[in-house]
């Protein structure tokens, strides 16, 4: 069974559209994250949630809105997509604590045309 | 200055060789340190944590020098399966569990 899963795996869309990426973890973790990996392979945190509460928001444009319906799910909605949003988006989860391992999902490859 | 800096490589190394990667971090308040591995078109996965006393896991040895804010990874007897990008990762704040990733060092093991 996949520990952290994301859907869709690939997403190709036009500029200006609104899209969502879903993430689910079955590890029983209480902290979840969204990361963006750009074309230069640089991986940067966007958001983290702990027990459905927003903990980290790394100056991401407000076109990006995370939503956590429960602690096993953290979805990412993106409004008015721009060319620069093209990247791989990774969801991750961990047990809150002192530097616990983060487990990553397989990634969603977003291409904005 | 980037928070976590690594030589991006690529490192092309013959099978069986020993290879070492280095990483520096800028925030002296950083509290935990890791090496993650990322295969091509895959997600990052934890390779090992890094402790001040140094730690070893099979062919892999990690070292941390807090005074110099420097982290290293040594791979002995390299295998073809070691080909990947190695990411140096730093945790700055236990409260929000924020990991900061280096840009990664790409390693290719040549048969």
Contacts between the chains, C-beta under 8 A, distances in Angstrom:
chain1	res1	chain2	res2	distance
A	31	B	97	6.0
A	40	B	103	7.1
A	41	B	85	6.9
A	41	B	103	6.6
A	41	B	104	5.9
A	42	B	101	7.4
A	42	B	103	5.3
A	43	B	44	6.8
A	43	B	87	7.0
A	43	B	101	4.4
A	43	B	104	7.9
A	44	B	101	7.2
A	45	B	98	6.1
A	45	B	99	6.6
A	45	B	100	7.7
A	48	B	96	6.6
A	48	B	97	6.5
A	48	B	98	7.2
A	50	B	97	7.9
A	55	B	96	4.9
A	55	B	97	7.5
A	56	B	96	5.2
A	56	B	98	5.7
A	90	B	43	5.8
A	90	B	44	7.5
A	94	B	97	6.4
A	96	B	97	6.6
A	97	B	94	7.8
A	98	B	31	7.8
A	98	B	32	7.1
A	98	B	94	5.1
A	99	B	31	6.9
A	99	B	32	3.4
A	99	B	34	7.8
A	99	B	49	7.5
A	99	B	91	4.7
A	99	B	94	6.7
A	99	B	97	7.5
A	100	B	97	7.5
A	101	B	46	4.8
A	102	B	46	7.5
A	102	B	97	7.8
A	102	B	99	6.4
A	104	B	43	3.8
A	104	B	44	5.4
A	104	B	45	7.0
A	105	B	43	6.3
A	106	B	42	7.3
A	106	B	43	5.5
A	107	B	42	7.7
A	107	B	43	5.6
